Amino acid sequence: MSIKNRITDFFAPEVDDEEEYLEVNEEEAKSISKYEKPKARGVNAAETNIVMFEPRSFDEVVEIAKHLKERRAAVVNLRKLSYEYKQRTIDFLQGVTFGLSGATKHIDRDAILCTPVNIGVDGSISQDEE
């Protein structure tokens, strides 16, 4: 074989037109790996819980994050926190819900609703002061 043929075979090898098929039985086809299973699961009424919080310090926010990780929605009343800690709490909880593919909604001037991915929220509340 000449050098020219070797280089040609290296960069453009000859390909057979026959296609290879992998035979898989039904049991193997159901689930090849755990990563192919659907992530979202149905919402069961017994599993759906909403937990209410009224933190008095930023240290209590970790407890709220634990409940979100356990797929529970949380209503957080921020009235007892100073402005600085309110903002830190909102930022932290938005980061947690984003990491869990959830959502955060303001439901009042000093209250927010944090939901995990398994609980949807529709609609909005106007915050006009009358």
Helices and strands as residue ranges (DSSP letters): H 3-11, H 26-30, G 34-36, E 50-53, G 58-60, H 61-69, E 73-77, H 83-99, E 103-108, E 111-115
